[in-house]
């Protein structure tokens, strides 16, 4: 088993992010309050430029907030997280297995412990047979599977995903979405998942956070009432799904229009 430890609880309070440059100050996030339960799958939607990636980068510790606090707790162990982006970010000169093991190597995990963890992570994403392939020998979907294995192998408390399947074709996207939900169910990690797609948020998440146009604030949080495990194709064809998608679009529409109007100024 790759991951025995469950996900972290996260509490974000009064979060603010200002970017200061020669052109002036951009407030990317303003007064964001959000509690995320351990093991929750939380999706965030909002127009381009509303601060989604900024929020994820701050959660990952790659950027620092201007104000406010983030508390992340996992039972009895230090919070670690892993990110998955739209591009897999695999090293082209390393095999799939070496790419997956890389995060363990940099943490000084000995090979005797790392190798079984890599094998388990590859099994989790169905890539055992491709362990010795190089990234250029893989399809886009397989590269993203490798990126997911690389994220899970470190046993993170949080998985931070920034539109991880946006560059895939529609069929591969559906397959990977279903795989991710299965893996999440198996491992109980806390997932924060950014997407442009309301549909994707409703298929995958427990809750959907809708953000305002810049400066990014939380406009509404919607509980997604569909029980797990979900048959994603069947769910996306249901009347209830269609109704909820429309409700969320009505909330988001003004923000998308506002963001577009500001870009055209
Ligand atoms: P999203 O992910 O929702 O598209 P971002 O978090 O990338 O939004 O960006 C939010 C806002 O902050 C945008 O207006 C963007 O131009 C600005 N921004 C992001 N990163 C920087 C930076 N490093 N310097 C200045 N402004 C930035």
Boltz pocket constraint, residues with backbone or C-beta under 6 A from the ligand:
constraints:
  - pocket:
      binder: B
      contacts: [[A, 19], [A, 20], [A, 21], [A, 26], [A, 27], [A, 28], [A, 46], [A, 47], [A, 48], [A, 49], [A, 50], [A, 51], [A, 52], [A, 53], [A, 54], [A, 55], [A, 214]]
      max_distance: 6.0
